[in-house]
Amino acid sequence: MSSVLLSAAELNTLMHKEPIVVIDARNPAAYADGHIPGAVNIHDIFTFLATSTPEGLKALNTQFAETFGNSGLSGKETAVIYEDAMNTGFGMSCRGYFLLSYMGYPKIKILHGGYQAWLAESLPITADVVRPEPATFTLSDTGTDFMIGKDEVLAALGNDEIVLLDVRDIDEWIATSSSPYGKDFCPRKGRLPGARWIEWYRLMKPGAVPLFKAPEEILAECDTVGIRKDTPVYLYCFKGARASNTFVALKSAGIENVKLYFGSWNEWSRDPSLPIEEGLPYASI
């Protein structure tokens, strides 16, 4: 999994060696201010709210097959996704990685450290907008084994063999807010029953260019909530972005059996028939 993460220097080299589509997941204003030369802007990677119903998954596949195809991804090119920094974009580059993986794209990388890592190396930037040659994006089902929906999560409640890992911010975990979009954006505040908690920031080292912690450090963080290398883990956040960041971190540390509930709290909280825990949790395990 570590090979998924590219340094800025490695990306700069790769761009001159093989067909590549660099995807800037930031908002259009940030992209317009300056971006990696040749990068295309796809902010929908971050903003699209998915559900795990058949209709919801069909809408996701339809929209992103068109979007990625229009960005020039045919399967021959390596897709490299970046955000501003690993700890400020709510995991948007990793969400793009997860989406492409789910859709079966064969070659995907993440710029480790994001745009800030590129700037730290004094590599060139531009405000020029590219017009990529559209391609045919072919859908595959190779990623369906690590994307789960609300039915799989519901079946896992009370199963001591599976760790439901909540990686949202503290105010969401203690049920004072329903989402980063505002405390009342969703109709209910709370947690999945029996969930454990690691705030997503904890898996990254702060610094001028924040990066994921080393594998042994990530494993030590996971150990605090009872996760070992062989533990089945179901991740969730609000809409699958921060959980995608955690997905990449856990995989890079050698935790193999990791699945992501992409609809996350945005979907779960809107179905009143689904159980939640409310109020202040007094223990994370």
C-alpha positions as CSV (number, residue, x, y, z in Angstrom):
1,M,0.0,0.0,0.0
2,S,2.9,2.4,0.6
3,S,3.5,2.4,-3.2
4,V,0.2,4.3,-3.5
5,L,1.8,7.3,-1.8
6,L,4.1,9.4,-4.1
7,S,6.5,12.1,-2.9
8,A,6.5,15.4,-4.8
9,A,9.9,14.5,-6.3
10,E,8.5,11.1,-7.4
11,L,5.5,12.7,-9.0
12,N,7.7,15.2,-10.8
13,T,9.8,12.3,-12.2
14,L,6.7,10.2,-13.1
15,M,5.1,13.0,-15.1
16,H,8.0,12.9,-17.5
17,K,8.1,9.1,-17.9
18,E,4.7,7.8,-18.5
19,P,1.1,8.8,-19.4
20,I,-0.4,10.4,-16.3
21,V,-3.5,12.4,-15.3
22,V,-3.0,14.6,-12.3
23,I,-6.2,15.4,-10.5
24,D,-6.5,18.4,-8.2
25,A,-9.4,17.8,-5.8
26,R,-9.4,21.3,-4.2
27,N,-12.1,23.8,-4.8
28,P,-12.1,25.7,-8.1
29,A,-10.9,28.9,-6.5
30,A,-7.8,27.3,-5.0
31,Y,-7.1,25.6,-8.4
32,A,-7.4,28.9,-10.2
33,D,-4.9,30.5,-7.9
34,G,-2.2,27.9,-8.9
35,H,-1.9,24.2,-9.4
36,I,0.5,21.5,-10.6
37,P,1.1,21.9,-14.3
38,G,-1.3,19.8,-16.4
39,A,-3.6,19.0,-13.5
40,V,-7.3,18.9,-14.0
41,N,-9.7,20.1,-11.3
42,I,-12.3,17.6,-10.0
43,H,-13.8,18.9,-6.7
44,D,-16.8,16.6,-7.0
45,I,-14.5,13.9,-5.7
46,F,-15.0,15.6,-2.4
47,T,-18.5,17.1,-2.6
48,F,-20.6,14.3,-4.0
49,L,-22.8,12.7,-1.3
50,A,-23.3,9.0,-1.9
51,T,-25.8,6.5,-0.6
52,S,-25.5,2.8,-0.5
53,T,-28.8,1.9,-2.2
54,P,-28.6,0.4,-5.7
55,E,-29.9,3.7,-7.1
56,G,-27.3,5.7,-5.2
57,L,-24.5,3.5,-6.3
58,K,-25.7,3.7,-9.9
59,A,-25.8,7.5,-9.7
60,L,-22.2,7.5,-8.3
61,N,-20.9,5.2,-11.0
62,T,-22.7,7.1,-13.8
63,Q,-21.4,10.5,-12.7
64,F,-17.8,9.6,-12.0
65,A,-17.4,7.4,-15.1
66,E,-18.3,10.4,-17.1
67,T,-16.2,12.8,-15.0
68,F,-13.1,10.7,-15.0
69,G,-13.5,9.9,-18.7
70,N,-13.7,13.6,-19.5
71,S,-10.5,14.1,-17.6
72,G,-8.7,11.7,-19.9
73,L,-8.6,8.5,-17.8
74,S,-8.9,5.4,-20.1
75,G,-7.1,2.8,-17.9
76,K,-3.7,3.3,-19.6
77,E,-2.9,6.5,-17.6
78,T,-1.8,6.6,-14.0
79,A,-4.2,8.8,-12.0
80,V,-2.5,10.9,-9.3
81,I,-4.7,12.8,-6.9
82,Y,-3.8,15.6,-4.6
83,E,-5.4,18.0,-2.1
84,D,-3.9,21.0,-0.4
85,A,-2.5,19.1,2.7
86,M,-3.3,15.7,4.1
87,N,-4.8,17.1,7.3
88,T,-6.8,20.1,6.0
89,G,-8.8,18.8,3.1
90,F,-10.9,16.2,5.0
91,G,-9.2,13.4,3.1
92,M,-10.4,14.5,-0.3
93,S,-7.4,13.1,-2.2
94,C,-7.9,9.7,-0.5
95,R,-11.6,9.8,-1.2
96,G,-10.7,10.2,-4.9
97,Y,-8.3,7.2,-4.5
98,F,-11.1,5.2,-2.9
99,L,-13.6,6.1,-5.6
100,L,-11.3,5.1,-8.4
101,S,-10.4,1.9,-6.6
102,Y,-14.1,1.1,-6.1
103,M,-14.7,1.7,-9.8
104,G,-11.9,-0.7,-10.7
105,Y,-9.4,1.8,-12.1
106,P,-6.0,-0.1,-12.4
107,K,-3.4,2.6,-11.7
108,I,-3.9,5.2,-8.9
109,K,-1.5,7.2,-6.7
110,I,-1.9,9.9,-4.1
111,L,0.5,12.8,-3.8
112,H,1.7,12.3,-0.2
113,G,1.6,15.7,1.5
114,G,-0.6,17.2,-1.2
115,Y,0.0,20.6,-2.9
116,Q,2.0,21.8,0.1
117,A,4.6,19.0,-0.5
118,W,4.9,20.2,-4.1
119,L,5.4,23.8,-3.0
120,A,7.9,22.7,-0.4
121,E,10.1,21.2,-3.1
122,S,9.9,24.5,-5.1
123,L,8.5,22.7,-8.1
124,P,6.7,24.6,-10.8
125,I,3.1,25.7,-10.6
126,T,0.7,27.4,-13.1
127,A,-2.7,29.0,-13.4
128,D,-3.1,27.6,-16.9
129,V,-6.2,25.4,-17.4
130,V,-5.8,22.2,-19.5
131,R,-8.4,20.8,-21.8
132,P,-7.8,17.0,-21.7
133,E,-8.7,14.7,-24.5
134,P,-11.8,12.8,-23.3
135,A,-11.5,9.1,-23.0
136,T,-13.8,6.1,-22.4
137,F,-13.7,5.2,-18.7
138,T,-14.5,1.5,-18.2
139,L,-16.3,0.5,-15.0
140,S,-15.2,-2.7,-13.2
141,D,-16.4,-4.3,-10.0
142,T,-13.0,-5.1,-8.6
143,G,-13.4,-2.7,-5.7
144,T,-16.8,-3.9,-4.4
145,D,-15.2,-6.1,-1.8
146,F,-14.1,-3.0,0.3
147,M,-17.1,-0.7,-0.2
148,I,-19.9,-1.6,2.2
149,G,-23.4,-0.2,2.7
150,K,-25.8,0.3,5.6
151,D,-27.0,-3.3,5.4
152,E,-23.5,-4.7,6.0
153,V,-23.0,-2.2,8.8
154,L,-26.4,-3.1,10.4
155,A,-25.4,-6.8,10.3
156,A,-22.1,-6.1,12.0
157,L,-23.7,-4.3,15.0
158,G,-22.9,-6.4,18.1
159,N,-20.4,-8.5,16.3
160,D,-17.3,-8.5,18.6
161,E,-15.1,-9.8,15.7
162,I,-15.6,-6.5,13.7
163,V,-14.4,-3.1,14.9
164,L,-16.7,-0.3,13.8
165,L,-14.2,2.6,13.7
166,D,-15.6,6.2,13.8
167,V,-12.9,8.7,12.6
168,R,-15.0,11.9,12.8
169,D,-14.0,15.0,14.7
170,I,-14.6,15.1,18.4
171,D,-17.8,17.2,18.3
172,E,-19.4,14.6,16.0
173,W,-18.2,11.7,18.1
174,I,-19.7,13.1,21.4
175,A,-22.9,13.9,19.5
176,T,-22.9,17.7,19.8
177,S,-22.7,18.1,16.0
178,S,-24.0,16.0,13.2
179,S,-21.5,17.0,10.5
180,P,-18.7,19.4,9.4
181,Y,-21.4,21.2,7.4
182,G,-23.1,22.3,10.6
183,K,-24.2,20.8,13.8
184,D,-27.8,20.3,12.6
185,F,-27.1,19.4,8.9
186,C,-28.2,15.8,9.6
187,P,-31.4,15.0,11.4
188,R,-29.7,13.0,14.2
189,K,-26.5,13.3,16.1
190,G,-24.6,10.3,17.5
191,R,-22.6,7.3,16.7
192,L,-23.0,3.8,15.4
193,P,-23.8,1.5,18.4
194,G,-20.6,0.0,19.8
195,A,-18.3,2.1,17.6
196,R,-14.8,2.9,18.7
197,W,-13.1,6.2,17.9
198,I,-9.8,7.4,16.5
199,E,-10.0,11.0,15.3
200,W,-8.6,10.9,11.8
201,Y,-5.9,13.6,12.5
202,R,-4.1,11.2,14.9
203,L,-2.8,9.1,12.0
204,M,-0.8,12.0,10.6
205,K,2.4,13.7,11.8
206,P,2.0,17.5,12.1
207,G,4.7,19.7,10.6
208,A,5.4,22.0,7.7
209,V,4.1,19.3,5.4
210,P,1.9,16.8,7.3
211,L,2.3,13.2,6.3
212,F,1.0,9.9,7.4
213,K,2.7,8.4,10.5
214,A,5.0,5.5,10.1
215,P,3.4,2.0,10.0
216,E,4.5,1.1,13.5
217,E,3.1,4.5,14.8
218,I,-0.3,3.9,13.1
219,L,-0.4,0.4,14.5
220,A,0.2,1.8,18.0
221,E,-2.6,4.2,17.6
222,C,-4.9,1.5,16.4
223,D,-3.9,-0.8,19.3
224,T,-5.5,1.8,21.7
225,V,-8.9,0.8,20.4
226,G,-8.2,-2.9,20.0
227,I,-7.3,-3.0,16.3
228,R,-4.5,-5.4,15.3
229,K,-3.2,-6.2,11.9
230,D,-5.7,-9.1,11.5
231,T,-8.7,-7.2,12.9
232,P,-11.6,-6.7,10.5
233,V,-12.4,-3.0,10.5
234,Y,-15.4,-1.1,9.2
235,L,-14.7,2.6,8.8
236,Y,-17.1,5.5,8.7
237,C,-17.1,9.3,9.0
238,F,-19.7,11.8,7.6
239,K,-19.5,11.1,3.9
240,G,-16.5,8.8,3.4
241,A,-13.7,11.4,3.0
242,R,-12.0,11.3,6.4
243,A,-12.6,7.6,6.5
244,S,-10.9,7.3,3.1
245,N,-7.9,9.1,4.6
246,T,-7.9,6.5,7.4
247,F,-8.4,3.7,4.9
248,V,-5.2,4.6,3.2
249,A,-3.4,5.0,6.5
250,L,-4.5,1.6,7.9
251,K,-3.7,-0.2,4.6
252,S,-0.2,1.5,4.6
253,A,0.4,0.0,8.1
254,G,-0.4,-3.5,6.9
255,I,-4.0,-3.8,8.3
256,E,-5.5,-5.7,5.4
257,N,-9.2,-6.4,6.3
258,V,-10.5,-2.8,6.1
259,K,-13.8,-1.9,4.6
260,L,-15.4,1.6,4.2
261,Y,-19.0,2.6,4.7
262,F,-19.0,5.3,2.1
263,G,-22.5,6.6,2.8
264,S,-21.4,7.0,6.4
265,W,-23.3,9.3,8.9
266,N,-24.9,11.3,6.2
267,E,-26.9,8.3,5.1
268,W,-27.2,6.4,8.4
269,S,-28.6,9.4,10.4
270,R,-31.3,10.0,7.8
271,D,-33.0,6.6,8.3
272,P,-34.9,6.7,11.6
273,S,-35.2,2.9,11.6
274,L,-31.4,2.5,12.1
275,P,-30.1,2.5,15.6
276,I,-27.7,5.1,17.0
277,E,-26.0,5.9,20.3
278,E,-26.6,9.5,21.5
279,G,-25.0,11.6,24.2
280,L,-21.6,11.6,25.7
281,P,-19.6,8.4,25.3
282,Y,-17.8,7.5,28.5
283,A,-15.4,5.0,26.9
284,S,-14.1,4.4,23.4
285,I,-13.9,0.7,23.9
